[in-house]
């Protein structure tokens, strides 16, 4: 299947693939670079279900909360110095 990239960088996904992967107007698509290939994956309920629990047992939430707290402290310090 061949497609063309427009001058705006837009790519048309062939209708057969849109139907197969349930891609409709407004469907978000994740674009990644894997082993020298550009991969487009629709982000839909199935994608989200597959990702559920992927970070379980990690400190991802705690790390995110700590980063957000540091960012807030920096913003507060910047506002006080004005």
GISUL-V761192 format. One record per backbone hydrogen bond with DSSP energy under -0.5 kcal/mol. CO is the residue of the C=O (numbers start at 1). NH is the residue of the N-H. Records with the same first field share a line. If there is no record, write none. Layout:
BEGIN
CO = NH ; NH
END
This chain:
BEGIN
4 = 12
6 = 9
10 = 6
11 = 13
12 = 14
14 = 17 ; 18
15 = 19
16 = 20
17 = 21
18 = 23
19 = 22
22 = 24
24 = 27
28 = 43
30 = 32 ; 41
32 = 34 ; 39
34 = 37
37 = 34 ; 39
39 = 32 ; 41
41 = 30
42 = 44
43 = 28
44 = 48
45 = 49
46 = 50
47 = 51
48 = 52
49 = 52
51 = 54
53 = 56
55 = 58
59 = 63
60 = 64
61 = 65
62 = 66
63 = 67
64 = 68
65 = 69
66 = 70
67 = 71
68 = 72
69 = 73
70 = 74
71 = 75
72 = 76
73 = 77
74 = 78
75 = 79
76 = 80
77 = 81
79 = 82
END
